[in-house]
């Protein structure tokens, strides 16, 4: 996949997650987890920021 296709796929996933959240079928924390999963899978440049934020949270909790 090219980088453009990855961005398109991630955008599609975000739209689906937003629609699920608006319908009330998915809780916000579940949507956040799905978004994080999407960024980890796509490994877009934003994924590095997400990895950093998750590491901060994990270290704060542990």
C-alpha positions, 0 to 999 in steps of 0.5 A: 500500500502506498502512503496515500492509500494508508491515509485513505484507509485510516480516514475511512476507519475514523469516519466509521468510528465517529458514526458508531459513536454518534449512534450510541452503539460504541462507548467513547473509550472503545472508539479511542481504542479503535482509533489507536489500533488503526494508527498502530496498524497503519503506522502513519507519522501520527502513530509516533505521537500516539505511541509516545502518548500511550507510553506516557499513560502506561508509565503513569498508571504503572 
